[in-house]
């Protein structure tokens, strides 16, 4: 049985025919259930599904360590996870092919740093990245928290922050789940967040070939 609390434009709870009423983050939502489900497989649709699968794979991998601290506070009427997917899905072809330089692990008012050096050795899992500690704009502070992550585009493995680092440290560290191999391409992203969480930076990008 459906119940209507706020008139035809909101507050519907339950189902009427193929219309389902619910609430998401306090916002009344009406959804329709298809009478039948088709599964078309045109080239464009298959490509879109593959891109979505790839994007959500990385969104899930980065969710706790990167997306929640850098996206959740600033997402409007959606989760940080969904905002990340919305911003990046168009850059993916599949899990190992993407416009890596265009992927954003953060979007904010602070200027992105220029990554100075990337280092990881074949047969290891520890990624080290250095960056300038200078303040690049009025929003940046020496105490800003650094958020380093990376993707091994050969395997789809990700590196997540290993220790807490700040802009003043001039370096950040991340750990891959699996050892990298020679010739693997590592896609590196660094962003910053003010200690009180009110401002974040755009993410910086670099690529590194393991030797």
Secondary structure, 3 states (H helix, E strand, C coil): CCEECCCCCCCEEEEECCEEEEEECCEEEEEECCCCCCCCCCHHHHHHHHHHHHHHHHHHHHHHHHHHHHHHHHCCCCCHHHHHHHHHHHHEEECCEECHHHCCCCCCCECCCCEEEEECCCCCCEEEEEECCCCCCCCCCCCCEEEEEEEECCCCEEEEECCCCEHHHCEEEEEECCCCCCCCEEEEEEEEECCCCCCEECCEEEEEECC
